Amino acid sequence: MSALPQLKALGDPIPDRDHAISVHFPTWDDVRDYGAGKPRVANALQMDIQDRTYTNITKQYVTANPIFCAPSEELVLFPDYQTAEDCKIFITSQRVHSANAANPKDVSLVLVEFNKAQDASSAEDVLFIPRLYGVVHPAEFRKVKMTFWRLTGTGISSRPSAELPVYDTIRKRVAEFLNRAPTNPGRAQRDKKRRCVLYPSGMAAIYHVHHALPKWRNSDIMMLGFPYELTIKMIEAMNSRKGQKIQSVWCECPNNPMLRTSNLKRVRKLANQYDFIFVVDDTIGSFANVDVMDVADIVVTSLSKYFNGFADVLAGSIFLNSNFPHYPELKNAFNAEYTNNLYLADAMRLELNSRGYLERFTQQNNTASAVVDFLCPYTSDAKSTLATVYYPKLVLQQEKTWASSHGLSETLVRISVGMVEKHSMLECVKKALQAADATRNA
């Protein structure tokens, strides 16, 4: 790509293809109104990262199968029975929703099966369409239903799964990237039992880790990093209480959006000492840049962005690390409930797109570094609206009042660099800064 794409209207897909997983918000007001649920934004959206399959597929199924829903009801589809049942439990949970929970008698589960259309023509049309599991609920609980859909990432794909070699190709590729350049050279010989598990989105991967770990130990979870800045000393304090054990500690590497990384080696030492699972989400750093295999029992990765690279597939993975003693128990816990819900057409597209992953990421790193070099001089200019640049290669002053006591404001802008040509990217950033400065100086 040699230049920035020509952006269109609010809600247009990015990129402009049938299975795009991003949409365009031209202004900050659009973003705020979307968060507030304003109808003008909701009505304009052609798709949403998770919502799009509901709009484009589920409504068609409801139209074709009116027997499932009364006029006052809606249907949401999932790839397996357990997730559909979890959705029903969530919608009807008085613990979560208090008096706003749905009556369990008004929410039902249905099995949905399909016959191949007589006029199916494209390759994706004739692929095997699996049975699906639906939750039928009163329409007034749509917002609650969609909260579950978004947070768990377990919805159906927009592409119409059988276990074929393409899945093993992806699993092997992820495992190889995780072990491509170990910081501990002796590790590669030890890590022979590779266990990569695929999911239909990064959020689905996280959801299923949370679902599986209680089978190993049903106790407290701790998060390191923004937005809940729990310190390592708090881990020590909790575990010093007799008889109390943490189930797991989670963190990102680096975290979002401040790009800070916890002391992973120290957390690993504490995990060994106090017997808890250490889960690391390496999505932002990506396994092209960071190596967490010497510290993490479980590595969670969204494959939708960097690994895929073309914004047209949702997918995620977890990697169970055989370097640590709880691997056999974790493997059994995941095997007990795992269903491969990554659709075949998605897997085929993901395998194709990920072939150039390392080459793409090299370009992204170079362009991102150039953007940082371009921005840094503005931070020392009193007339500039730019105050600070957060980037892993920069050494920042101690805490700087630690990002206003952990609070975020509308003045924090996150730039995620893709495959845009470097000069075009810098011109775009320059224009944005000029516009911001003009507003400040007006």
N, C-alpha and C positions, 0 to 999 in steps of 0.2 A: 504494500500500500504506500503510495507516494504522497498522499495529502490527507487531511482530515475529511471525513465523510460530510456530505452536505445534509445537515439535519433539517427535518421537516417540522411537522406539527406535534403538539402534545400527544403522547400515546403511540406514535409511530414506532414500529419495531426496529431494533438495532441488533444485528444488521437486517437489511430488508430481505428476509427470506422466511419461508413458511414456519420454520421451527426456531425462530429467534427467541432468546431467553431474556432479552433486555428491552426496555422501552425508553423513549425520549421524554425528558422533562426540561423544557426550554428555560424555565425561570425558577428562581428560588421559591416564589409564591406558589408555583405548581407543586413543588415538593412539600411545602407546609400544608397546602390544602389537601394533598393526598393523605398525609398523616392524620389530618383532622377529619377525613372522610367526606370532604365536600363533593356534592353530586357533579359539579362541572368537571372535576378531574376524573372521577370514577366513570362517568359516561363517555369521556373522551378516550379512555384507554382501550386499545385494541386487544391487549393481552397484558398479563402480569407474570412475573417469573414463575410463580407457582399457580396463579389463578388462571393462566391461559388455557390449560387443558380443560378446566371446568367450563370455560366459556365456549371453546371450539368443539369439544367432544361431548361432554356430559349433556348439554342442552339438546344436541342432536339425538342422543340416546333417549332422553325423556320424550322428545317429540315423536320418535319412532316407537316408543314403548309406553304409551300413556297408562298402561295397566299398573306401572310401578308407583305413580304419583297422582294424588288428587290435586285439583287446582290450587289448593292452599298448601301444598307440600313441595319439597325440593329433594333432589337426589345428588349424592356425591359418591364417586366411585374410587375404589382402592384395589390394588393388585392382589391382596391376600386377605383371608378371613380375619386374622388376628388384628390387623390394622383397622379394619372396619369396625370390629368389636371395640377396640380402644377408642375410636372416634365416638361411638355411641356412649361409652362410659364417660368421655369428656363432656359431651353435650348435656348429659343428664346428671353431672356431678354437682351436688349441692355444696360440697366442700369447696369447689372452685368457683361456682357461680352463685351460691346462696339461693335466694328466692328466684333468681333469673334462670335457673336450670330448667331444662325441658323435662316434662313428665316421661319417665321410661316407657309408659304405655303408648306414647305418641311417636316413639322412635323405633324403627324396625330395620332389620338386616335383610337384604335380598341377594340372591345369586343371579348374575347377569351373564348369559352366554350368547354367542353370535354365530351366525352363518355367513360365509363369504358372499359378498355381493356378486350378483350375476355379471355386472359390468365392470368388475375390478380389472384395472389395466396396468397400473404402475407396479414396480417391484415391491414397494412398501404396502400396496393394497392387498397383495396376494400372500403376504407373510401370515403366519399363524397368529390369530388373534386369541389370546388366552381368555379364560373365564375371569370375570371380575366380581368384586363384592361391593355392594352398595349399601349406603345408609340413607333411609328415607326419613325425613324429619319435617316438622312444621316450618313454613317459610320464614317465620319471624326469628328463627335461630340460625339464619344464614351466616351472620357475622361470627357467631360462636363456632360454627362448623368450619368457616374459613380460617379462624385462628388456629385450630388444630391442623388444618391442611398446610398452612404456611410454616408453623413452628416445627412440624415433624418432617416436612418434605417428602411425604409418602404417597402423593397423588399419582395418578396414572400418567403415562407419557402421551405426547401428542402424536407419536409414531406408533403404528400398530406393531412367548419367549421360550424358547427351547434352549437347552444347554448345548452350545456349539463351540468349536475351537476358538472363535473370536474372543470369548470370555477368558480363556486361558492365556491368550496372547496379551490381553490388557493386564491381567493379574501379573503375569511374568514381567511385563514392561514396568509396572509400578514398583514391583519388588526390586528390579534391577536398578531403577533410578534411586530408590531409597538406599541402596548399597553401592552406588556408583563410585563414590569417592569418600570412603569412610575416614573419619578423623582418627579412628583407632584401627590401624591396618590389620591387627590380629582378629578383628571382629568378623570379617568376611568368612573365615574358615569355620567359625562357631555357628554362624547363622545359616544352617542348612534347611531347617524346617520352615520354609516361607509360607506364610498364611495371609493372603490378601483376599479381602471380601468386598464385593462390589454392591453398590446401592444406587437407586435411581436419582439421588441428589446428595449433596454434602450434608444438608440438614437431616436427611433420612439416615445417613451414616451415624451422625451424632445421636439421633433419636434411638437407634437400635443399640448403640453402646450403652446408653442410659437404661434401655430395656433389659439388656443382658446382664449387666454387672450386679444387679440385686440378686440374681441367682447364685452369684459367688459370695457376696456379702451385702446384706440389706442394711446399710448404715449411712452415715453422713458423707456428703460430697463437698469438696472445697474448690473454689475458683481462685486462681492467681491472676492478678492483672485487672485492667479496666473492664467493667465499671466497678467491681467490688475488689478494692485493693487490699486483699488479705495477705498479710506478711507471713514469711516462713516461720517466724516466732509463734504465730497463732497456731500453726500446725503442731509445733512442739508442745504448746500449751494444751491443746485439745488432747493430744495423745499421752500427755503426762497423767491424765486422770485415769485412775485404775479401772480397767475393764472396758474402756471406751476406745474403739478403733474407727478410723476413717476408712470408708470404702475406697475413695479415689480422690486424687487431686488433678484438676484440669487446668491447662493454660494454652495460650496461643504462642506461636513463635514466628515473628514477633506479634504483640497484641495489636488490636485495632481500636482506635485509630492512632494512638500515640507512638506506635512502633517501638515499644519497650519490650525487653525480654527478661524474664525472671532468671534467677541463678539456677539453671536446669540441673547442673551437676549436684548442687546442694540438695535440691528437691529429691533427686535420685537417691542420694545418701540417706535422706530421711525416709524415703519409701522402703529402702532395705531395712532400716532400723525399726520402723513402726509398722511395717507390713501392710502397705496400701498400694493401690494401682496408680501409676502415673500416666495420664492421658495427655498427649500433646497434639494440638491442631496446627499443622504446618502449612495450611492453605496460603496464608499471606506471604510467608517466606518462600514456600514451595521447595520441593526436594531437589530442585536444580541449584538452590542457594544454601540450604541449611541441612545439617545432618543431626537428627535427633535419635538415631537408633542406639546410641550408647546410654540413653537416659529413659526413653519412653517404653512402657509396657505395651501401649496401644498408640498407634499413629493414625489420626483422623485427617482426611484430606478431601476437600471439594475438588473434583476433577472438572467442574464446569467451566472454569475460567482459564487458567494457565495451561493445564494439561490438554484440554480440548482446544482452546485457542481461537475458536471461530464463533463463539456465542450462539451455538445452535444445538447444544446438547446439555442436559442436566445429568450429572452423575457424581458419585462419591465413592470413597473407599475407606476401609479400615485395614490396618496391618497389625497382626498380633505378633509381637516380638518374642522369638524363641530364646533370646539371650537371657531372659529372666525367669525365675522359678515358677511363677504362676501361669506360665504359658499353657501347660496341659489343661488346667482348670478353665482358663479363659476360652480355649478352643472348644471344650465340651459345652460351655455355656452358650457360645455363639452357634455351634452346630445344632443345638437342641431346638433353635427357633428360626434358623436362617432359611429364607426363600429367595432365590435369585429373581428379583423384580426389576432388574435393568433390562428394558426391552431390547430385543434382538436388533432392530433397526438403529436404536440409539447406540448399542454396543458397536455395531459396524461403523457408524459415523465416528464414534469416539476413537476407535482403533485407527481409522484413516487419518483423522485430524491430529492425533498425538504423535504421529511419526516424526514431525518436525519440531517437537517440543523443545529440545535443547537449543536448537538453532534460533527458534523464536525468542526463547528466554534470554539468550545472549544479546539479541537486539534490544529487547525490552530493558534489560539492565543498563545497557549503554545509553539508551535514550533517557531513561530515568535519571541516570547520573548527570547527563548533560542539562536536564531541566533543573536539577538541584544546584549545579554550578552556576546556572543562569540566575536563579532566584536569590542565592545567598547574599550578593552585594546589596540587594534591596533592603535586607533586614537592618543594615546600618545607616540607611537613609531616613532621616527624620521625617521627610515628606512622604514617604511610602506608607501604604496601608499594610504592607507585609511586615509582620513582627518576628516570626520564627519559622524556620524550616525544620521539620522532623524527618530524618532519613537515617537509616542504620549506619551509614558510613560516617556520619557527623558526630563529633564529640560535643555535646551540649553542656552549658553551664549547669552546675549542680541544681537539679530539680526545677529551678525557676518558679518557685512557689508551687511546684508540682501541679502544673496545668490548672491553676486557679482552684486548688484543693479538689482535684479530680473532676471538676465540672467542665462540661463542653458548652460551647456557644456557637452561634451562627457564623462567627468569624473564623471557625476552623474549616478549611477546605481541603478535602482529600483528593489527590491526583493519582489515578491509577493508569500507568502508561502501558499502552498496547503496542501494536505494530505500525503505528503512524511514523512516517519519516521524520527524522530529528528536526530539520529546519521548520517543517510545517507545525510541529508540536510547539516549538519555541515561539513561533509567531503567534500562535493561539494564546499561549500563556502571557506573552507580552501585551497583546490587546486586552486581555482580561485585567491585567495589572493597571494598564492605562485607564481603563474604565473605572476601576475601583478607586484609583487615585483622584480621578476627576470628580467622583462623587464626594470624596472626603474633602477636597479643596473647594468645592462649590460653595 
